Amino acid sequence: MNRAGRIFRQGVVMLALLLVAASCGGTDSVEGAVEGDVEGAVDTEEDVTETAVDTATDAAPTDDASSTDEDPAPTDDGSNTEDDTGATDDASSTEEDAAAGDSDSECPATTASWRGVTEDTISIGVSMIDFEYLKDNGFSPFGWGDQQLAWQNAIDDINERGGIYCRQLEGVFAFYSPVGTTDAEAKCLELTADSEVFIVMFGFVGPAEPANTCIVGQQETALLGGRITAERLDQAKAPWIQLNATGDRKIETLVGLLEDAGEIDGKTLAIISAPQTADAHQLAIDEFTAAGANVAVELVTDSPVADTVAEDAEWGVLNEVLQGAGVDTVFFNATVAAGLRNMTAAGYTPAVWTSDDDGLNNLGASVSPEMADGILTVAELTDDERWLEPGIVACTESLAARHPDVATSLVAPTDREGEEEAWFNAVISSCSRMSMLEQLLLEAGPDLTYDSLNTAIESIGDFAVPGSPFNSLGGGKLDASDTFRLGRFNAALGDSGEIEGIGPAIDATP
C-alpha cells in the first residue's frame, strides 16, 4: 500500500455525487471570499479553511465600512421548515434523537451556566464579511446576498426543532472589513466585550485573520471559525475549532493524492510560500521530499499580497531562478495570482499545484481563468454538489419559505451570472456551521460551560454536516473536515472557471 493509501480510508460520496446531473459551473466556493484585487477564500466551507480573503492594502477600514451593513431582517412565522438539515442520515438522527432539544419533550433543568448562557437562551455571535465595503472599493464585483438573513434562518431552523435542550439560540451579528485587522478587532470587542456572546461563528478571514486571537485570547470567548495555526492556538484561552481543514492538513492530503495519481514521480519542483503561510513552508518541503519529489527551489516571498508593483518586481527575479534550476512544476503554498500573472507574462509555463483551493476560486482581477487552467489542488465537494445535498436543500427551502421575496435569488452556483449575488455561499456557510454547532452543544449537555464544550469537542468523534459528509474532532484535532479529493481547475466552467473533482471524494478521517 502506498503512502496515501496508508493515510486515507477511501469511500465514495454517495449523497451528493449521485445528485449532480450537470457539469460544475464557475462560481466562488463558500470558502472563497471575494474576487478582484482581494483574493482568497473563507474557512468555507467552504473557509470558513474555512483560509480566506487576501489583500495587500494596508488601508484601515473607515467608519463607513460598517455603516453599509444591512439592517437585520425580521423573520416570519417560520412555516414549512424541514426537520432534517443533516448531510446524512447520521447527522439528521443526531438532531432528531436529541430528546432534550425536542420541543415535544420535557425540558431538563438549566441554569445561567456561563457567560452568554441563561436558563432559556444561548447567545451566538456571527461575524460577516462586509461585502458592501468591498464592492464600493472595487475589491469584489458581488457579495453573498443577505448573509445575516441566511444565518438567522439557520438559527431559526434549530430553534423550531426545540433549540438546544429547550434553550433558544439568539444571534448577535457584526459586519467587518477583511482589509487589515482594525475593523475586525473592533467587531471582536463588539461581539465579546459588549454583547458577551457564548461563542463566535465564522471568525475573521484573510488579512483580518490575526484578529481571531482577540476572540479566543484577549476576550477568552469560544470560536468556531477563523484559521487555526499553532502560533495562534498558543494564545487561545477558550475553545477554538473550525470546520475547514487547516493548511497543514491540506498540504499533507494533497501530497498523498498527487502521489496516488502518479503525479510526483520525475518532477523537478519549486515550493513557494508567502509570509502568511511561512509556518507551513518546512512541512511542504518535508512532505514532498518524503514522497520522492526533487525539490530544486524552496523560498518564501517578501512582497505583500496584491501589491502588484512589488510582486511583479520580485517575480522578475524569481522567473529566472526557477527556469535556471530546471523547475518544471511549482507548488504554491500561497495564493497563485502573482506567480501565474508573472510566469504567463514571461512565457514560462510549468505545471502548477496548490493547496489553496479557495484562492483558485478567487483569482482576482489581474489573473484570467485561462492562466489557471489545469492547476491541480486539493478539493472537497464542489459548490454544485453542496447545493444539491439534502441538508443544504432543506436550508434553502426554509429560507425561501420564510422570505419569499428572496426565493428567486437562491440559485445554484452554475446559474449565477455576472455580478449577481452569490447567495449559495451564505446559505452553505451558515447551514453547515450551525449544524456543527448544534451537534456540539447537544453533545455538551444541558449544563453548558466551556468545560462541557471542550469535553464535547474531544468526545464527538465522526459526524456529518450539510455539505460536508466526513468530519471528525477529538484527540487534539480541532479542524473538522475530512472530505477530500484531487481537483483540477477548469477555465471553461461557468463565467470564471471552477475546480472540478477528479475521481470520488475520500474520507480522510485520521
NUKOLTOR-313064 format. One record per atom (N, C-alpha, C): x, y, z. Coordinates in steps of 0.1 Angstrom, whole numbers, plus 5000, padded with zeros to 4 digits. Each point is the difference from the previous one (the first is absolute). Layout:
XYZ ...
This chain:
500949885000 499150125000 500950125000 499750104991 500950124999 499750095012 500750115000 499950095012 498650065002 499450054989 498750055001 499049905004 500249884995 499149895004 500049975015 501250025006 500149985014 499350115008 499950124994 499450125007 498550005000 499549964988 498550024998 499249885000 498850015004 499049904999 499050054989 500249934988 499250064989 498649954999 499150094996 498649974999 499350094991 499149954992 499350094990 499050085007 499950134997 499050085006 498749994992 499149925006 498849964992 498950115001 499950075011 498850085002 500050124991 501250054996 499950124991 500449974986 500949914998 500549984986 498949944991 499249915006 498949944992 499050104995 500050125007 498950104997 500550094989 501350014997 500450104991 499949954986 499150064992 499749964986 500750084990 500550125004 500650094991 501450035004 500950054991 501350035004 500150125009 501150025007 500150115010 500250134993 499550115006 500250134994 501050085007 500450114995 501050085005 499550105010 500049975013 499650095010 501050005012 499850095009 500950015012 499649885009 500949945006 499749905010 499650075013 499349935009 499650075012 501250045008 501249944998 501150045007 500650124993 499750024987 500550114993 499350135004 500750105003 499350125006 499750104989 500950054992 499750104991 500849984987 499650074989 500850004988 500650145000 500850034990 500650134998 501450005006 500650115005 501350005005 500149945014 498949985006 500049925013 499749864996 500949915004 500049864995 500049915012 499449884999 500149905010 498749935002 499749965012 498849935002 499649995015 498849975002 499649995013 500149865005 500349975017 500249895007 499249904998 498750004975 499249984999 500149894997 499149985006 499749914998 501049994994 499450044992 499950054998 500950045005 501750125016 500650065006 500550005002 498250015009 500050075006 500949964999 502549754993 500950015002 500250075002 496749965002 500450065002 501150034990 502950205002 500650064988 499050094995 500550114994 499150104999 500350114990 499650125004 500150124990 501550055002 500750014989 501450055000 500050144993 500850095006 500150134994 501350065004 500550104993 501250065003 499950145006 498850064999 499950135004 500150015015 500750105005 500150025015 499050115005 499250044991 499050115003 499149945011 499850075011 499149965010 498650044995 499049915004 498650034996 499550125007 499250074993 499450125005 498749975008 499550105007 498749985007 498949974990 500250044987 499049984991 499949854996 501149925003 499949864996 499049935008 499850035013 499049935008 498650064997 500050124996 498750074998 499249944988 500849924992 499349944988 499349875004 500149965013 499349885004 498550004997 499549894996 498649994997 499349995014 498850065000 499249995013 499649865002 499949965013 499649865002 498649984995 499849894993 498749984994 499149925010 498850045002 499249925009 499649874994 499849905008 499649874995 498450005001 499549914991 498649984999 499649895010 498949934997 499549905009 500849885000 500949984990 500949884999 499349884996 498950014993 499249884996 500849934989 499649874997 500649924990 501449975001 500650015013 501349975002 500249845001 500949954993 500249855001 500849975013 499849895006 500749965012 501449954997 500249934988 501349944998 500950094992 500950065007 501050094994 501449935000 500149885003 501249935001 500549964986 501349984998 500549964987 499849854998 499949925010 499749864998 499049965011 499649874999 499149955010 500550015014 501449985001 500650015013 499950145006 500250104991 499950145005 498650035004 499049974992 498650035004 499649925012 500449885002 499649925011 500650065013 501250064999 500650065012 499050115005 499550084991 499150115004 498649945004 499549914993 498749955003 499949915013 501149935003 500149915011 500350085013 500450134999 500350075012 498750055007 499549925008 498750025006 500050135008 501150035006 500150135008 499850124991 500349994987 499850114992 498750004992 499149915003 498849984993 498950085008 499350094993 499050085007 498849925006 499949874995 498949915005 500549935012 501250015004 500649935011 500050095013 500149935011 500150085012 501450065001 500050135003 501350075000 500849975012 501349984999 500849985012 500250135008 500449995012 500350115008 501250074995 499950134998 501250084995 500250125009 501250054999 500350125008 500850104991 500350115005 500950104994 501449955002 500449904992 501249925004 501350074995 499950094991 501250074995 499750134994 501050084997 499850134993 499349974987 498950074997 499349984988 499049895000 499849935012 499149895001 499150035012 498750014998 499050015010 499249875002 499050005008 499249895002 499349964987 499750104991 499249974988 500650054987 501250065000 500650054988 501549975000 500549994987 501550004998 500350114990 500950095003 500350114991 501149964990 499850014987 500949964990 500450124992 501350035000 500550114991 500449954987 499750084990 500449974986 500750114993 501249984996 500850104992 499849984985 499750104993 499749994986 500950104992 500449964988 500850084991 499250124995 500550125001 499350124995 500250014985 499249944993 500150004985 499650144994 499250075007 499750134995 501250095000 500849995010 501350075000 500949954989 500149874998 500949954990 499550034986 498750004998 499550044987 500250154997 499750085010 500250154999 501450044997 501049925004 501450034998 500749914990 499149944992 500649934988 500749875003 499849945012 500649875003 499249884995 498750024999 499249894996 498850054992 499749934989 498950044992 498649965005 500049915010 498749955005 500349955014 498949985008 500149955013 499349875002 499649975012 499449875003 498550015003 499350104995 498650035003 499950055014 498949975007 499750055013 500649895010 501250025004 500649905009 499349985013 499650125006 499349995013 498749934999 499350014989 498849934998 500249854999 501149964993 500349864999 500449945014 500850075007 500449955014 498850005009 499150105000 498950005008 499049884997 500049974987 499149894996 500549875005 501449985000 500549885006 499849995015 500150115006 499750015015 498549975002 499150054992 498649985001 499649854998 500749934991 499849864998 500249925012 501150035007 500449935013 498950045011 499750125001 499050045010 498749944998 499649984987 498749944998 500049855003 501249945000 500149865005 500049995015 499950115007 500050005014 501250065006 500950054992 501250065005 501049905005 500850045010 501049915006 499649975014 499549895003 499449965013 499050115004 499250044990 498950105002 500550145002 501350035000 500550134999 499950054985 499650124998 499950064987 501350074997 500549994987 501250074996 499750144996 500850105004 499850144997 501250054993 499850044987 501150054992 500450145003 501350035000 500550145001 500950014988 499850104992 500750014987 500950124999 501149984993 500950114997 500749994987 500050104992 500750004987 501450065002 501049954993 501350055001 500750014986 500950094999 500950004988 501249915002 500349924990 501149915001 501350074996 500050134997 501250074996 500750055012 500949915005 500750035012 499349965012 500550035012 499549955013 499250105008 500150134996 499450105008 498549985002 499249994989 498649985002 499649875006 500849894997 499749875006 500250015015 501050065005 500350015014 498850085007 499550104993 498950085006 498849915001 499749924990 498949915000 500149885010 501349965002 500349915010 499550055014 500350125003 499650065013 498550025000 499450034989 498650025000 499249875003 500549894994 499349875002 500349945014 501250025005 500449935012 499950095013 500750125000 499950085012 498750075002 499450054989 498750075000 498849905001 500049914991 498849914999 500249875009 501249975004 500349885008 499349874995 500349974987 499549884995 500749885005 499449884999 500649885004 501149954991 499750024987 500949954989 499850094988 501150024993 500050084987 500149904989 499250024990 500049924988 500750074988 500749924992 500650044988 501450075002 500150095010 501350065002 500450104989 501350035000 500550104990 500949934990 500050054988 500849934989 501050104993 500949944992 500950084993 501050085009 500350124995 500950095008 499450035014 498749985002 499450025013 500249885010 500549894995 500249885008 500650025013 501150085002 500650015013 499050055011 498950064996 499150055010 499249885006 500149884995 499349895007 500649985014 501350035002 500549985013 499450105010 499450114995 499350095009 498849935006 499449914992 498849935005 500449895010 500949914996 500349895008 501150035011 500750104997 501150045010 499650115009 500150124995 499750125008 498649995007 499049964992 498650005005 499649865005 500849904999 499749875006 498649954996 499750014987 498749964995 500249894990 499149905000 500149894991 499850044986 500649934990 499950034986 499949884992 499050004991 499949904989 500250074987 501350004995 500350074988 501450055000 500350094991 501450064999 500949894994 501350025002 501049914995 501049975012 499949885004 500949965012 501449974995 500950065007 501549974998 500549975014 501149935000 500649965013 500350135008 500650104994 500450125006 498750075006 499050014993 498850075005 499349915010 500049874999 499449925010 500650015013 501350035000 500750015013 499550125008 499450104993 499450115007 498649985004 499449894997 498549985002 499849965015 499050075006 499649975014 498649955000 499449974988 498649954999 500049894989 499049924999 499949904990 500150064986 500749944991 500250054986 500049884991 499050004991 499949894990 499650064986 500249934989 499650054987 499549884992 499150034991 499449904991 501049964989 500650094994 500949974989 501349945005 500749934992 501349955003 501150115001 500949985009 501150095001 500950004988 500850104999 501050004988 500949885001 500549965012 500949895001 499349874995 498849985004 499349874996 499850014985 499750114994 499850014986 501349974992 501150045005 501349974994 500249855000 499849945012 500349865002 499049924991 498850044999 499049934992 500350014985 500350124995 500450024986 501149914996 501150005008 501249924997 499549854998 499249955009 499649864999 499149984988 499250094996 499149994988 500950004988 501050094999 500850024989 500949874998 500449955011 500849875000 499249894995 498849995005 499149894995 499750014985 499950134995 499750024986 501349994991 501249975006 501249994992 500550134995 499750115006 500450134995 501350045005 500549955011 501350055006 501249944993 500049884996 501249934995 500650084988 501350035001 500750064989 499950155000 499350065009 499850154999 501250075007 500450114994 500950095007 499250125005 500050015013 498950085007 500650135006 499250105000 500350125008 498850025010 500450025012 499050035011 500050145004 498950074998 500050155002 498950035010 500450065011 499050045011 500050155000 499050055007 499950155003 500250025014 500350135005 500250035014 498949945009 498750014995 498949955009 499949855001 500749934991 500049855000 501449945003 500950095005 501449965002 500049895011 499150005009 500049905011 499849864995 499549984987 499849874995 501049974988 501050094999 501049984989 500849885001 500649985012 500849885002 499249874999 498850005005 499149894998 499949964986 499750104991 499949974986 501349934994 501150065004 501349944995 500149865005 499849975013 500149875005 499149904994 498750044997 499049914995 500349964985 500450104992 500349974986 501349934999 501050035008 501249925000 499849865004 499249975010 499749875004 499249924989 499350074992 499249944989 500949974988 501250055000 500949974989 500250114990 499550125003 500250124991 501450055001 500550054989 501350075000 499850155002 500150045012 499850145004 501250084997 500050074988 501150074996 500150155005 498850055003 500050145005 498950015011 500350065011 499050035010 500350135006 498950095001 500250135004 498750065005 500150105009 498850085005 500150144994 499050044993 500050134993 499950115011 500450124995 500050125009 498950104997 499550004988 499150114996 498649985006 499350105004 498749995005 499049964989 499149915004 499049954991 499250124994 499850004987 499350104992 500750134998 501250015005 500850124997 500749974987 499350024989 500449954987 501450064996 500350125004 501350054996 501249925007 499849985013 501049925008 500049864995 498949944998 499949864995 500749984987 499750094990 500649994987 501550025000 500550095009 501450025001 500749875006 499449945010 500549885006 500049894990 498949984993 499949894990 500950024988 500450124997 500950024989 501349925003 500449995012 501249935004 499649855002 498949975006 499649865003 499949924987 499450064989 499949924988 501349954995 501050095001 501449964995 500549895009 499850015013 500549905010 499449864997 498750004998 499349874998 500449944987 500050084989 500449944987 501549965000 500850075007 501449965001 500249875008 499149975009 500149885008 499349884993 499550024988 499349904993 498749955006 499350105007 498849965006 498949984990 499349895000 498949974991 498750005007 500050015014 498750005008 500250095011 499050095003 500050095011 498949975010 500349995012 499049985011 499950135007 498850065000 499750125007 499449975014 500750025010 499450005014 499650145003 499250054991 499550145001 499150034989 499450124999 499250034988 500850004987 499449964989 500849984988 500050124991 499350115003 499850104991 501350074995 500850045009 501250074995 500949914992 500249885004 500849914992 499549974987 498749974999 499449974987 500150124990 499750125006 500050124991 501450024994 501049985009 501450034995 500649894992 499749885004 500549884992 499450014986 498750034999 499450014987 500650114991 500250115007 500650124992 501449974995 500749915007 501449974996 500049884991 498849944997 500049894991 500549875006 500050005013 500449885008 498849935005 499949874996 498749935003 500349865006 500550005013 500149885007 498649955004 500049875004 498849955006 499950075014 498750025005 499850065012 499149925010 500549995012 499249945010 499850105012 498949995007 499850095012 499049935010 500350035012 499049955011 499050115003 500150114993 499150115002 498849994990 499149915002 498949984991 499150135000 499950065012 499250125001 500550114991 501350024999 500650104992 499749984985 499949874996 499749974986 498650054997 499150005009 498750044998 499850155001 501150075003 500050155001 501350054995 500249994987 501350034994 500350155000 499050085000 500350145000 500050064986 499950134999 499950074987 501249994991 501249975006 501250004992 500349874994 499249905003 500349864995 498749954993 500249954988 498949954992 499849855003 498849954999 499949855002 500949924992 500350044988 500849934990 501449985006 500550095007 501349995007 500149885010 498849985006 500049905010 499549864995 499749994988 499449884994 501049885003 499549895005 500749885002 500849995014 499950115008 500749995013 499349895009 500949925006 499549895009 500050055014 499049965008 499850055013 499349895009 499950035012 499249915009 498650075001 498949924998 498750055000 499149925009 498850055002 499049935008 498849974990 498850025004 498949994991 500050134992 499550004988 499950124992 498850085005 499950134997 498950085004 498749944995 500049954988 498749954994 499649875008 501049925004 499649885008 499550045013 500650105006 499550045013 498550054999 499850084990 498750074998 498949894998 500349894995 499049894998 499949905011 500950025010 500049905011 498850035009 499349895004 498750015007 500050105012 501050015008 500050095011 500150144996 500750034989 500050144995 498750034993 499449914993 498750024994 499050045011 500049935011 499150035011 500250145005 501250045002 500350145004 499550104990 500249974987 499650094989 498550015000 499349895002 498550004999 499450085012 500749985012 499450075012 500250154998 501250044994 500250144998 499050064990 499749934990 499150044990 498650015005 499749915009 498649995006 499850125010 501150035008 499950125009 500050134993 500850004989 500250134993 499849984985 498750004996 499749974985 500750114991 500250115005 500650114992 501449974995 500749915007 501449974995 500049864993 498949934999 500049874995 500649994986 499750104991 500650004987 501550024999 500550055011 501550035000 500849885005 499349905005 500649885005 500349904989 500950034991 500349924988 501349925002 500149894993 501149925000 501350074996 501249965005 501250074996 500250024985 499749894992 500250014986 499050094993 498950045007 499050084994 500250155004 500950035009 500350145003 500850064988 499650124997 500650074988 500550145004 501250034994 500550145001 500250045014 499450115003 500150065014 498849975009 499349904997 498949955008 500649965014 499350025010 500549965014 500149845001 501049965006 500349865002 499449955013 498749995000 499249965012 500549865005 500349924991 500349865004 501250005010 500950094999 501150015009 499550025015 499150095001 499550035013 499149895006 499249944991 499249895004 500849885005 500949964991 500849885004 500950025012 500650125001 500950035011 499250005013 498950075001 499250005012 499449875003 499449934991 499349875002 501049905005 501249994994 500949895005 500650035013 500350135003 500650035013 499050005011 498850044998 499049995011 499749865003 500049914990 499849865002 501149945009 501250044997 501249965008 499850055014 499750125002 499850065014 498949935007 498949974993 498849945006 500449865006 500849924992 500449875005 500950015012 500950104999 501050015012 499250055012 499150094999 499350045012 499149895006 499449924991 499349895006 500949905006 501249984995 500949915006 500550055013 500150145001 500550065013 499049985011 498749984997 499049985011 499450135005 499049995009 499250125004 500850095009 501049955007 500950095009 501150054991 499750114992 500950044990 501050105005 501349965000 501150085003 501149974990 501250075001 501149974991 500649875004 499949965012 500549865004 499249904992 498650015001 499249904993 500150014985 500350124995 500250014985 501349944996 501150015008 501249944997 499949855001 499249955009 499749855001 499349964988 499050074995 499349974988 500949994988 500950104999 501050004989 500949885000 500449955011 500849885001 499249874998 498750005003 499349885000 499149984988 499750104992 499049994989 500449904989 501349994997 500549914990 499650034986 499549904993 499650034986 498650054999 499850104991 498650054998 499950064986 498850034996 499850064987 499250135002 500250094990 499350125000 499550024985 499050084998 499650034986 501250054992 500249944989 501150044991 501449955003 500149925011 501349945003 499749875008 500149894992 499549875006 501049945010 501350034999 501049935008 500750115009 499849995013 500650095009 500349935013 501050055008 500349955013 500750105008 499849995013 500850085010 500449905011 501050055008 500449925011 501549964999 500649975012 501449965000 500950114996 499750135002 500850114996 499750054986 499149934993 499650044986 498950105002 500350134995 499050115002 499450054987 500549944989 499450034986 499249884996 498850034997 499049884999 500149934986 500050074989 499849944987 501049894997 499549894996 500849894995 499649964986 499250084993 499549974986 501050064990 500749924992 501050054991 499949924987 500550064989 500349944988 501050084992 500649954990 500950074991 499150084991 500350134998 499350094991 500850064990 499450044989 500750074989 499250124996 500650124999 499350124995 499849994986 498750024996 499550004986 499550144997 500850074991 499650144996 498850004992 499549894994 498950004992 498649995008 500149985012 498849985008 499550145005 498750034997 499450125005 500650134994 499850115008 500550134995 501550025003 500549945011 501350025004 500849885003 499649884995 500749885003 499649945014 500349885002 499749935012 500849885002 500249965012 500749875003 499049894997 500549904993 499249884998 500649885007 499249915005 500649895008 500649894990 501149955004 500649884993 499749885009 499149924995 499749885008 499150035012 499749905008 499150015011 500750075012 499250075008 500550055012 500449895010 501050025009 500449905009 499750055014 499949905009 499950025014 501450005006 500650115003 501450015005 500050015015 499049945007 500050015014 501249935006 500850065009 501249945005 499649875008 
